[in-house]
């Protein structure tokens, strides 16, 4: 046996045959998410530096009889054609698309595995690509996939790239007036929901590097056009200071920090403004790590970008006003709201950021920001790979770096917020950093949080310096206090985080890291020794004692023995212990004073 293993001359070598149809079917089971074909082809277009992507839907109804979008409801789709104005295919591109698992060798491209294009076989058996002067058509011969590659006629040549899919199963086009689609319809028949497709296109545009226009037409009727316009905002960038710094495990070095804004507009009507952070970081990993990643994927770039999309405070306020109004939002407004990394439900702001690897994934990140970077996903690109030890190390470093970036932005934003801001303003600001549980991988938020709190700098938080202070000011969290009763806020002269703000999970995390003080009985007693209460503050103290001290009469008696108060600032100071109209040891008698 050993001789056979070591002797290559024994026996004749034969090629291993692959059942390509079954292999592609297995690939498709890994690409089962909605609109996966659009996702892959838009990503390919973006990698080719396209600025525009056009989805043409062809139905079997004559265009002359259908003049409005809703007229196409329940019509049969016969063909999808996806057109982009990116770079025309080179000879290398043609060879790559005809080779399963070849992948894009550009380390800055998103495609990792080289199998994304084959998702088109979910819709068709004979996809066709035209690009510039050439075309490639795929056909099946038994279980083997063949292709024909040739020149286009002079009349067919065009300076664009098109992917043409003749539909195999003839799905039905479903058109609805809102985003609450009917799941029953999906179960009964194979449909493409145009409303959900529009929402998906809007989400896609969040982090495209080059594409700024996405268009959908049905039989030449334009039914959706969404565009993105990026611009600098000097008023933000000029107040922002940044010091280059290494990532937690020194696999990256953060070199620059740029803040811009982008307006996303649908059909030149509804629009929304989002903030955009772009961080440039150089990659610093050893050769062994490089070799491992290149063996299973492709080489890592020498530098990467980490991008975060956030909701500016002005946009938050606008969304809150829309939520509180009784006006029904139209479909375009609903679609734009779906893009936001914050959700607004019953006057609550809920962080809803997701990780993007090119396009969106199913992985939430726990903060109110969407995040895009050179993450390495599982094959279907819906989740992060945190199983493979090398890939997990890379992804965890990126996640922790996201936390560092979020911390830097938090510090700068709150530091430059003017004084006299309201509770609502700070609530909107801090909600993005409340570190919600993440799905499907619950470890993600823990890693991001670790990066956020890696800095030794003080974390500023809003406080009321005294119970009578009207406006909030900022203090390092280690000098601030949390009180778990609203009554404490009315009689304690301590820098307290406002009661409603303190319910934010961000402050729960500060407690876990022991970065904020908690008001306890001893602190209250110490404060009251040196404080003269006003009458309304005395009432608040008594209310707190009634709710807290029922089972600790000795503490109540001790507190009442040290309390001093006056009805107004100019009134005589009264020592509570000198009053004899109640029994200090019986807390129930205090109710007569309330």
FENFEN-V191494 format. One line per field, one symbol per residue. psi: psi as a letter, one per 40 degrees, with the letter a starting at -180 (. if undefined). burial: # if it has 16 or more other C-alpha atoms within 10 Angstrom, else .. Layout:
psi: ???
burial: ???
//
This chain:
psi: dddddeheehihhihhhhgddddddddddefeihfddddddddddddefieihhhhhhieihddeheideeeheihhdihhhhifahihidddddddehhediheheeidhdefeddeddeddiegihhhhbeiihhhihgbehhiihhiiiiddehifihihhhhhdegiihhhieiegihddddddihihhdddddddddddedehddhehhihihfehhehhhihhiiigdddddehihhiiiidefeihhdihhhaiihhhhffciiihiihhhhhhihgiiddddddddddciiiidiihhhhhihidddddddddddeiehhhidddddddddieiihhfeihhhfiihhgciiaehieeifhihhafihiidefeiihfdhdddddddddddddddddddddddddddehiieiidddddddddefegiiiieheedddddddddedieiihhihihdidehdiiihiideeiihhehdddeeehgighhidddeehedddddddefeiihhadddddddddehhiiddddddddddddddedegddddddddeehiiidideiihhhdeeifeihdehdddddee.
burial: ...................##..#..##..#...#########################...#........#.################....#.###.##.##..###############################.......#...#..#.....#.########..######...#...........##################.##########....#####...........#.....###..####..#.####.###...###############.....#..#...####..#########...##..##..#.......###.##########....#############################.########....######################.##.......#..##############.#..##########.....#########....####.#.#####...#############.##.#######....###.#....##..#..#####.##########..#.....###.########.........#.......#..#..#....
//
